Amino acid sequence: MSAARWHPGWADAQVDRDLDDPHALHYREEWLTAGDVAREVGSDRFSRLLELMETAAEPPELRFEFVSEVRGLDYVAEVRGEQNPSVA
């Protein structure tokens, strides 16, 4: 999270505990533009996040909330040019 704040277009980030599930965390980043989000999804930092997600005991939920739509791993695949996105 602290590394994100040095990337162009970063606006905010938060980590919250889930009150209903003590084993769950919610991590949120806000970016100024859709282009900033796309650049970040293509970054090495995001690659490391995907690797971390693959080690999770349960498949994590990944959501990109834009003003006009909500996307998931399909957005990652689109930005990165991958055919079949997956998180183990």
Biopython code that builds the backbone (N, CA, C, O; Angstrom):
import numpy as np
from Bio.PDB.StructureBuilder import StructureBuilder

atoms = [
    (1, "MET", "N", (0.820, -1.189, 0.000)),
    (1, "MET", "CA", (0.000, 0.000, 0.000)),
    (1, "MET", "C", (0.867, 1.258, 0.000)),
    (1, "MET", "O", (0.573, 2.212, -0.720)),
    (2, "SER", "N", (1.921, 1.266, 0.794)),
    (2, "SER", "CA", (2.748, 2.470, 0.856)),
    (2, "SER", "C", (3.466, 2.717, -0.468)),
    (2, "SER", "O", (3.739, 3.866, -0.815)),
    (3, "ALA", "N", (3.776, 1.652, -1.213)),
    (3, "ALA", "CA", (4.428, 1.834, -2.520)),
    (3, "ALA", "C", (3.496, 2.487, -3.523)),
    (3, "ALA", "O", (3.951, 3.218, -4.402)),
    (4, "ALA", "N", (2.204, 2.237, -3.405)),
    (4, "ALA", "CA", (1.239, 2.785, -4.364)),
    (4, "ALA", "C", (1.232, 4.307, -4.355)),
    (4, "ALA", "O", (1.064, 4.936, -5.399)),
    (5, "ARG", "N", (1.410, 4.887, -3.200)),
    (5, "ARG", "CA", (1.284, 6.350, -3.112)),
    (5, "ARG", "C", (2.337, 7.108, -3.917)),
    (5, "ARG", "O", (2.198, 8.312, -4.136)),
    (6, "TRP", "N", (3.368, 6.433, -4.352)),
    (6, "TRP", "CA", (4.405, 7.083, -5.162)),
    (6, "TRP", "C", (4.149, 6.915, -6.657)),
    (6, "TRP", "O", (4.909, 7.436, -7.473)),
    (7, "HIS", "N", (3.095, 6.200, -7.023)),
    (7, "HIS", "CA", (2.788, 5.985, -8.438)),
    (7, "HIS", "C", (1.911, 7.121, -8.963)),
    (7, "HIS", "O", (1.020, 7.592, -8.257)),
    (8, "PRO", "N", (2.158, 7.563, -10.194)),
    (8, "PRO", "CA", (1.345, 8.644, -10.768)),
    (8, "PRO", "C", (-0.135, 8.270, -10.810)),
    (8, "PRO", "O", (-0.492, 7.169, -11.231)),
    (9, "GLY", "N", (-0.972, 9.170, -10.383)),
    (9, "GLY", "CA", (-2.416, 8.960, -10.428)),
    (9, "GLY", "C", (-3.008, 8.337, -9.180)),
    (9, "GLY", "O", (-4.225, 8.173, -9.093)),
    (10, "TRP", "N", (-2.165, 7.984, -8.203)),
    (10, "TRP", "CA", (-2.672, 7.399, -6.966)),
    (10, "TRP", "C", (-3.436, 8.443, -6.182)),
    (10, "TRP", "O", (-2.991, 9.587, -6.081)),
    (11, "ALA", "N", (-4.591, 8.070, -5.617)),
    (11, "ALA", "CA", (-5.383, 9.008, -4.831)),
    (11, "ALA", "C", (-5.499, 8.596, -3.368)),
    (11, "ALA", "O", (-5.405, 9.440, -2.477)),
    (12, "ASP", "N", (-5.707, 7.285, -3.112)),
    (12, "ASP", "CA", (-5.912, 6.838, -1.737)),
    (12, "ASP", "C", (-5.824, 5.316, -1.689)),
    (12, "ASP", "O", (-5.955, 4.642, -2.711)),
    (13, "ALA", "N", (-5.598, 4.783, -0.485)),
    (13, "ALA", "CA", (-5.620, 3.340, -0.247)),
    (13, "ALA", "C", (-6.029, 3.093, 1.194)),
    (13, "ALA", "O", (-5.723, 3.887, 2.084)),
    (14, "GLN", "N", (-6.726, 1.983, 1.417)),
    (14, "GLN", "CA", (-7.171, 1.628, 2.758)),
    (14, "GLN", "C", (-7.147, 0.121, 2.924)),
    (14, "GLN", "O", (-7.361, -0.625, 1.969)),
    (15, "VAL", "N", (-6.886, -0.318, 4.141)),
    (15, "VAL", "CA", (-7.039, -1.715, 4.522)),
    (15, "VAL", "C", (-8.015, -1.733, 5.687)),
    (15, "VAL", "O", (-7.843, -1.010, 6.668)),
    (16, "ASP", "N", (-9.043, -2.569, 5.569)),
    (16, "ASP", "CA", (-10.059, -2.678, 6.612)),
    (16, "ASP", "C", (-10.269, -4.139, 6.967)),
    (16, "ASP", "O", (-10.152, -5.017, 6.113)),
    (17, "ARG", "N", (-10.577, -4.394, 8.227)),
    (17, "ARG", "CA", (-10.964, -5.736, 8.664)),
    (17, "ARG", "C", (-12.449, -5.914, 8.399)),
    (17, "ARG", "O", (-13.224, -4.958, 8.429)),
    (18, "ASP", "N", (-12.826, -7.149, 8.142)),
    (18, "ASP", "CA", (-14.237, -7.494, 7.951)),
    (18, "ASP", "C", (-14.804, -7.867, 9.315)),
    (18, "ASP", "O", (-14.354, -8.839, 9.922)),
    (19, "LEU", "N", (-15.770, -7.125, 9.800)),
    (19, "LEU", "CA", (-16.336, -7.376, 11.127)),
    (19, "LEU", "C", (-17.090, -8.699, 11.179)),
    (19, "LEU", "O", (-17.207, -9.302, 12.245)),
    (20, "ASP", "N", (-17.604, -9.158, 10.032)),
    (20, "ASP", "CA", (-18.343, -10.421, 9.986)),
    (20, "ASP", "C", (-17.434, -11.629, 9.827)),
    (20, "ASP", "O", (-17.839, -12.749, 10.138)),
    (21, "ASP", "N", (-16.214, -11.421, 9.347)),
    (21, "ASP", "CA", (-15.275, -12.520, 9.113)),
    (21, "ASP", "C", (-13.898, -12.086, 9.600)),
    (21, "ASP", "O", (-13.219, -11.321, 8.914)),
    (22, "PRO", "N", (-13.478, -12.551, 10.753)),
    (22, "PRO", "CA", (-12.196, -12.099, 11.318)),
    (22, "PRO", "C", (-10.972, -12.514, 10.495)),
    (22, "PRO", "O", (-9.875, -12.007, 10.729)),
    (23, "HIS", "N", (-11.147, -13.422, 9.543)),
    (23, "HIS", "CA", (-10.037, -13.864, 8.700)),
    (23, "HIS", "C", (-9.954, -13.075, 7.395)),
    (23, "HIS", "O", (-9.047, -13.297, 6.594)),
    (24, "ALA", "N", (-10.887, -12.164, 7.180)),
    (24, "ALA", "CA", (-10.950, -11.425, 5.919)),
    (24, "ALA", "C", (-10.440, -10.002, 6.086)),
    (24, "ALA", "O", (-10.658, -9.356, 7.111)),
    (25, "LEU", "N", (-9.762, -9.538, 5.056)),
    (25, "LEU", "CA", (-9.320, -8.147, 4.968)),
    (25, "LEU", "C", (-9.854, -7.557, 3.676)),
    (25, "LEU", "O", (-10.045, -8.265, 2.687)),
    (26, "HIS", "N", (-10.091, -6.270, 3.695)),
    (26, "HIS", "CA", (-10.500, -5.547, 2.494)),
    (26, "HIS", "C", (-9.414, -4.515, 2.197)),
    (26, "HIS", "O", (-9.084, -3.676, 3.036)),
    (27, "TYR", "N", (-8.875, -4.595, 1.000)),
    (27, "TYR", "CA", (-7.839, -3.651, 0.565)),
    (27, "TYR", "C", (-8.405, -2.873, -0.605)),
    (27, "TYR", "O", (-8.912, -3.461, -1.560)),
    (28, "ARG", "N", (-8.321, -1.562, -0.534)),
    (28, "ARG", "CA", (-8.903, -0.709, -1.566)),
    (28, "ARG", "C", (-7.904, 0.355, -1.969)),
    (28, "ARG", "O", (-7.260, 0.977, -1.124)),
    (29, "GLU", "N", (-7.783, 0.557, -3.277)),
    (29, "GLU", "CA", (-6.986, 1.662, -3.812)),
    (29, "GLU", "C", (-7.881, 2.518, -4.683)),
    (29, "GLU", "O", (-8.769, 2.012, -5.369)),
    (30, "GLU", "N", (-7.642, 3.810, -4.651)),
    (30, "GLU", "CA", (-8.349, 4.733, -5.527)),
    (30, "GLU", "C", (-7.329, 5.410, -6.434)),
    (30, "GLU", "O", (-6.259, 5.828, -5.990)),
    (31, "TRP", "N", (-7.682, 5.508, -7.717)),
    (31, "TRP", "CA", (-6.823, 6.124, -8.725)),
    (31, "TRP", "C", (-7.607, 7.238, -9.405)),
    (31, "TRP", "O", (-8.835, 7.183, -9.468)),
    (32, "LEU", "N", (-6.919, 8.232, -9.905)),
    (32, "LEU", "CA", (-7.577, 9.407, -10.470)),
    (32, "LEU", "C", (-8.296, 9.131, -11.780)),
    (32, "LEU", "O", (-9.371, 9.682, -12.021)),
    (33, "THR", "N", (-7.719, 8.283, -12.634)),
    (33, "THR", "CA", (-8.340, 8.021, -13.944)),
    (33, "THR", "C", (-8.306, 6.523, -14.259)),
    (33, "THR", "O", (-7.561, 5.762, -13.641)),
    (34, "ALA", "N", (-9.121, 6.120, -15.225)),
    (34, "ALA", "CA", (-9.102, 4.728, -15.690)),
    (34, "ALA", "C", (-7.743, 4.385, -16.283)),
    (34, "ALA", "O", (-7.296, 3.243, -16.166)),
    (35, "GLY", "N", (-7.082, 5.334, -16.907)),
    (35, "GLY", "CA", (-5.749, 5.120, -17.449)),
    (35, "GLY", "C", (-4.734, 4.828, -16.351)),
    (35, "GLY", "O", (-3.842, 3.999, -16.531)),
    (36, "ASP", "N", (-4.870, 5.507, -15.215)),
    (36, "ASP", "CA", (-3.993, 5.245, -14.073)),
    (36, "ASP", "C", (-4.205, 3.827, -13.552)),
    (36, "ASP", "O", (-3.245, 3.140, -13.206)),
    (37, "VAL", "N", (-5.459, 3.390, -13.497)),
    (37, "VAL", "CA", (-5.761, 2.022, -13.058)),
    (37, "VAL", "C", (-5.127, 1.024, -14.024)),
    (37, "VAL", "O", (-4.482, 0.069, -13.592)),
    (38, "ALA", "N", (-5.305, 1.235, -15.309)),
    (38, "ALA", "CA", (-4.756, 0.320, -16.317)),
    (38, "ALA", "C", (-3.235, 0.242, -16.211)),
    (38, "ALA", "O", (-2.661, -0.843, -16.298)),
    (39, "ARG", "N", (-2.590, 1.372, -16.027)),
    (39, "ARG", "CA", (-1.131, 1.386, -15.891)),
    (39, "ARG", "C", (-0.714, 0.590, -14.653)),
    (39, "ARG", "O", (0.266, -0.154, -14.693)),
    (40, "GLU", "N", (-1.443, 0.743, -13.577)),
    (40, "GLU", "CA", (-1.120, 0.031, -12.346)),
    (40, "GLU", "C", (-1.346, -1.473, -12.499)),
    (40, "GLU", "O", (-0.549, -2.267, -12.000)),
    (41, "VAL", "N", (-2.410, -1.872, -13.176)),
    (41, "VAL", "CA", (-2.683, -3.301, -13.389)),
    (41, "VAL", "C", (-1.566, -3.941, -14.213)),
    (41, "VAL", "O", (-1.294, -5.130, -14.051)),
    (42, "GLY", "N", (-0.927, -3.195, -15.075)),
    (42, "GLY", "CA", (0.184, -3.712, -15.864)),
    (42, "GLY", "C", (1.523, -3.654, -15.164)),
    (42, "GLY", "O", (2.530, -4.073, -15.735)),
    (43, "SER", "N", (1.566, -3.147, -13.938)),
    (43, "SER", "CA", (2.836, -2.924, -13.237)),
    (43, "SER", "C", (3.371, -4.183, -12.558)),
    (43, "SER", "O", (2.639, -5.150, -12.347)),
    (44, "ASP", "N", (4.652, -4.151, -12.221)),
    (44, "ASP", "CA", (5.278, -5.224, -11.457)),
    (44, "ASP", "C", (4.659, -5.336, -10.066)),
    (44, "ASP", "O", (4.514, -6.438, -9.538)),
    (45, "ARG", "N", (4.304, -4.224, -9.484)),
    (45, "ARG", "CA", (3.676, -4.234, -8.151)),
    (45, "ARG", "C", (2.376, -5.025, -8.179)),
    (45, "ARG", "O", (2.094, -5.799, -7.264)),
    (46, "PHE", "N", (1.585, -4.830, -9.233)),
    (46, "PHE", "CA", (0.324, -5.561, -9.343)),
    (46, "PHE", "C", (0.589, -7.046, -9.609)),
    (46, "PHE", "O", (-0.162, -7.902, -9.142)),
    (47, "SER", "N", (1.649, -7.354, -10.354)),
    (47, "SER", "CA", (2.017, -8.762, -10.572)),
    (47, "SER", "C", (2.291, -9.450, -9.243)),
    (47, "SER", "O", (1.891, -10.597, -9.040)),
    (48, "ARG", "N", (2.967, -8.757, -8.342)),
    (48, "ARG", "CA", (3.248, -9.324, -7.021)),
    (48, "ARG", "C", (1.953, -9.524, -6.222)),
    (48, "ARG", "O", (1.821, -10.497, -5.479)),
    (49, "LEU", "N", (1.008, -8.605, -6.379)),
    (49, "LEU", "CA", (-0.287, -8.754, -5.714)),
    (49, "LEU", "C", (-1.021, -9.983, -6.251)),
    (49, "LEU", "O", (-1.606, -10.739, -5.474)),
    (50, "LEU", "N", (-0.998, -10.190, -7.561)),
    (50, "LEU", "CA", (-1.636, -11.374, -8.143)),
    (50, "LEU", "C", (-0.991, -12.655, -7.620)),
    (50, "LEU", "O", (-1.684, -13.629, -7.330)),
    (51, "GLU", "N", (0.331, -12.651, -7.502)),
    (51, "GLU", "CA", (1.030, -13.818, -6.957)),
    (51, "GLU", "C", (0.595, -14.084, -5.515)),
    (51, "GLU", "O", (0.394, -15.236, -5.130)),
    (52, "LEU", "N", (0.451, -13.039, -4.729)),
    (52, "LEU", "CA", (-0.010, -13.183, -3.350)),
    (52, "LEU", "C", (-1.433, -13.738, -3.321)),
    (52, "LEU", "O", (-1.741, -14.602, -2.499)),
    (53, "MET", "N", (-2.291, -13.259, -4.197)),
    (53, "MET", "CA", (-3.665, -13.738, -4.257)),
    (53, "MET", "C", (-3.717, -15.229, -4.588)),
    (53, "MET", "O", (-4.589, -15.945, -4.098)),
    (54, "GLU", "N", (-2.793, -15.690, -5.411)),
    (54, "GLU", "CA", (-2.770, -17.101, -5.790)),
    (54, "GLU", "C", (-2.443, -18.013, -4.612)),
    (54, "GLU", "O", (-2.761, -19.202, -4.651)),
    (55, "THR", "N", (-1.822, -17.485, -3.580)),
    (55, "THR", "CA", (-1.464, -18.295, -2.413)),
    (55, "THR", "C", (-2.552, -18.298, -1.343)),
    (55, "THR", "O", (-2.407, -18.976, -0.326)),
    (56, "ALA", "N", (-3.627, -17.563, -1.551)),
    (56, "ALA", "CA", (-4.696, -17.470, -0.559)),
    (56, "ALA", "C", (-5.377, -18.822, -0.357)),
    (56, "ALA", "O", (-5.538, -19.592, -1.305)),
    (57, "ALA", "N", (-5.773, -19.103, 0.877)),
    (57, "ALA", "CA", (-6.459, -20.350, 1.197)),
    (57, "ALA", "C", (-7.793, -20.450, 0.461)),
    (57, "ALA", "O", (-8.202, -21.540, 0.061)),
    (58, "GLU", "N", (-8.466, -19.326, 0.284)),
    (58, "GLU", "CA", (-9.722, -19.262, -0.465)),
    (58, "GLU", "C", (-9.541, -18.230, -1.575)),
    (58, "GLU", "O", (-8.842, -17.234, -1.390)),
    (59, "PRO", "N", (-10.169, -18.465, -2.723)),
    (59, "PRO", "CA", (-10.032, -17.488, -3.815)),
    (59, "PRO", "C", (-10.528, -16.103, -3.381)),
    (59, "PRO", "O", (-11.676, -15.966, -2.959)),
    (60, "PRO", "N", (-9.684, -15.087, -3.481)),
    (60, "PRO", "CA", (-10.114, -13.741, -3.092)),
    (60, "PRO", "C", (-11.013, -13.133, -4.155)),
    (60, "PRO", "O", (-11.010, -13.560, -5.310)),
    (61, "GLU", "N", (-11.770, -12.150, -3.758)),
    (61, "GLU", "CA", (-12.596, -11.398, -4.706)),
    (61, "GLU", "C", (-11.782, -10.186, -5.148)),
    (61, "GLU", "O", (-11.219, -9.468, -4.323)),
    (62, "LEU", "N", (-11.730, -9.973, -6.437)),
    (62, "LEU", "CA", (-11.034, -8.816, -6.994)),
    (62, "LEU", "C", (-12.050, -8.026, -7.788)),
    (62, "LEU", "O", (-12.701, -8.569, -8.681)),
    (63, "ARG", "N", (-12.194, -6.740, -7.470)),
    (63, "ARG", "CA", (-13.196, -5.898, -8.120)),
    (63, "ARG", "C", (-12.594, -4.567, -8.501)),
    (63, "ARG", "O", (-11.845, -3.969, -7.728)),
    (64, "PHE", "N", (-12.919, -4.108, -9.680)),
    (64, "PHE", "CA", (-12.546, -2.773, -10.138)),
    (64, "PHE", "C", (-13.841, -1.998, -10.295)),
    (64, "PHE", "O", (-14.649, -2.309, -11.169)),
    (65, "GLU", "N", (-14.041, -1.011, -9.474)),
    (65, "GLU", "CA", (-15.274, -0.238, -9.496)),
    (65, "GLU", "C", (-15.028, 1.083, -10.209)),
    (65, "GLU", "O", (-14.369, 1.985, -9.691)),
    (66, "PHE", "N", (-15.575, 1.166, -11.406)),
    (66, "PHE", "CA", (-15.523, 2.393, -12.185)),
    (66, "PHE", "C", (-16.864, 3.092, -12.033)),
    (66, "PHE", "O", (-17.815, 2.495, -11.528)),
    (67, "VAL", "N", (-16.956, 4.309, -12.446)),
    (67, "VAL", "CA", (-18.213, 5.053, -12.338)),
    (67, "VAL", "C", (-19.330, 4.325, -13.086)),
    (67, "VAL", "O", (-20.469, 4.289, -12.621)),
    (68, "SER", "N", (-19.006, 3.750, -14.236)),
    (68, "SER", "CA", (-20.037, 3.169, -15.094)),
    (68, "SER", "C", (-20.163, 1.652, -14.996)),
    (68, "SER", "O", (-21.133, 1.094, -15.510)),
    (69, "GLU", "N", (-19.216, 0.963, -14.354)),
    (69, "GLU", "CA", (-19.279, -0.504, -14.310)),
    (69, "GLU", "C", (-18.365, -1.061, -13.226)),
    (69, "GLU", "O", (-17.498, -0.364, -12.700)),
    (70, "VAL", "N", (-18.580, -2.334, -12.908)),
    (70, "VAL", "CA", (-17.728, -3.069, -11.984)),
    (70, "VAL", "C", (-17.139, -4.235, -12.755)),
    (70, "VAL", "O", (-17.874, -4.968, -13.417)),
    (71, "ARG", "N", (-15.831, -4.423, -12.684)),
    (71, "ARG", "CA", (-15.133, -5.483, -13.413)),
    (71, "ARG", "C", (-14.334, -6.324, -12.433)),
    (71, "ARG", "O", (-14.177, -5.949, -11.271)),
    (72, "GLY", "N", (-13.831, -7.454, -12.893)),
    (72, "GLY", "CA", (-13.033, -8.349, -12.063)),
    (72, "GLY", "C", (-11.770, -8.770, -12.785)),
    (72, "GLY", "O", (-11.102, -7.950, -13.414)),
    (73, "LEU", "N", (-11.444, -10.052, -12.694)),
    (73, "LEU", "CA", (-10.232, -10.564, -13.330)),
    (73, "LEU", "C", (-10.269, -10.403, -14.846)),
    (73, "LEU", "O", (-9.218, -10.368, -15.487)),
    (74, "ASP", "N", (-11.463, -10.304, -15.429)),
    (74, "ASP", "CA", (-11.547, -10.068, -16.873)),
    (74, "ASP", "C", (-10.866, -8.752, -17.250)),
    (74, "ASP", "O", (-10.287, -8.636, -18.330)),
    (75, "TYR", "N", (-10.937, -7.765, -16.361)),
    (75, "TYR", "CA", (-10.280, -6.485, -16.606)),
    (75, "TYR", "C", (-8.764, -6.647, -16.585)),
    (75, "TYR", "O", (-8.059, -6.070, -17.413)),
    (76, "VAL", "N", (-8.265, -7.442, -15.626)),
    (76, "VAL", "CA", (-6.825, -7.710, -15.550)),
    (76, "VAL", "C", (-6.362, -8.354, -16.847)),
    (76, "VAL", "O", (-5.350, -7.946, -17.416)),
    (77, "ALA", "N", (-7.097, -9.358, -17.319)),
    (77, "ALA", "CA", (-6.734, -10.050, -18.554)),
    (77, "ALA", "C", (-6.756, -9.098, -19.746)),
    (77, "ALA", "O", (-5.877, -9.158, -20.606)),
    (78, "GLU", "N", (-7.750, -8.227, -19.798)),
    (78, "GLU", "CA", (-7.844, -7.266, -20.902)),
    (78, "GLU", "C", (-6.644, -6.326, -20.914)),
    (78, "GLU", "O", (-6.036, -6.114, -21.964)),
    (79, "VAL", "N", (-6.301, -5.769, -19.777)),
    (79, "VAL", "CA", (-5.199, -4.813, -19.695)),
    (79, "VAL", "C", (-3.867, -5.493, -19.972)),
    (79, "VAL", "O", (-3.003, -4.923, -20.638)),
    (80, "ARG", "N", (-3.699, -6.713, -19.462)),
    (80, "ARG", "CA", (-2.435, -7.417, -19.586)),
    (80, "ARG", "C", (-2.350, -8.258, -20.854)),
    (80, "ARG", "O", (-1.302, -8.843, -21.127)),
    (81, "GLY", "N", (-3.437, -8.335, -21.643)),
    (81, "GLY", "CA", (-3.417, -9.089, -22.876)),
    (81, "GLY", "C", (-3.395, -10.600, -22.665)),
    (81, "GLY", "O", (-2.853, -11.334, -23.491)),
    (82, "GLU", "N", (-3.975, -11.062, -21.576)),
    (82, "GLU", "CA", (-4.005, -12.492, -21.261)),
    (82, "GLU", "C", (-5.320, -13.087, -21.728)),
    (82, "GLU", "O", (-6.342, -12.403, -21.775)),
    (83, "GLN", "N", (-5.288, -14.354, -22.071)),
    (83, "GLN", "CA", (-6.477, -15.046, -22.554)),
    (83, "GLN", "C", (-7.368, -15.540, -21.419)),
    (83, "GLN", "O", (-8.570, -15.271, -21.426)),
    (84, "ASN", "N", (-6.812, -16.252, -20.448)),
    (84, "ASN", "CA", (-7.601, -16.884, -19.390)),
    (84, "ASN", "C", (-7.085, -16.468, -18.030)),
    (84, "ASN", "O", (-6.192, -17.114, -17.481)),
    (85, "PRO", "N", (-7.635, -15.396, -17.477)),
    (85, "PRO", "CA", (-7.170, -14.966, -16.154)),
    (85, "PRO", "C", (-7.621, -15.964, -15.101)),
    (85, "PRO", "O", (-8.718, -16.516, -15.178)),
    (86, "SER", "N", (-6.762, -16.187, -14.121)),
    (86, "SER", "CA", (-7.161, -17.057, -13.021)),
    (86, "SER", "C", (-6.354, -16.706, -11.793)),
    (86, "SER", "O", (-5.214, -16.247, -11.866)),
    (87, "VAL", "N", (-6.975, -16.936, -10.693)),
    (87, "VAL", "CA", (-6.294, -16.886, -9.406)),
    (87, "VAL", "C", (-6.564, -18.230, -8.775)),
    (87, "VAL", "O", (-7.718, -18.588, -8.538)),
    (88, "ALA", "N", (-5.514, -18.976, -8.503)),
    (88, "ALA", "CA", (-5.667, -20.339, -7.989)),
    (88, "ALA", "C", (-6.514, -20.382, -6.750)),
    (88, "ALA", "O", (-6.740, -21.456, -6.193)),
]
sb = StructureBuilder()
sb.init_structure("model")
sb.init_model(0)
sb.init_chain("A")
sb.init_seg("    ")
for serial, (resi, resn, name, xyz) in enumerate(atoms, 1):
    if name == "N":
        sb.init_residue(resn, " ", resi, " ")
    sb.init_atom(name, np.array(xyz, "f"), 0.0, 1.0, " ", f" {name:<3s}", serial, name[0])
structure = sb.get_structure()
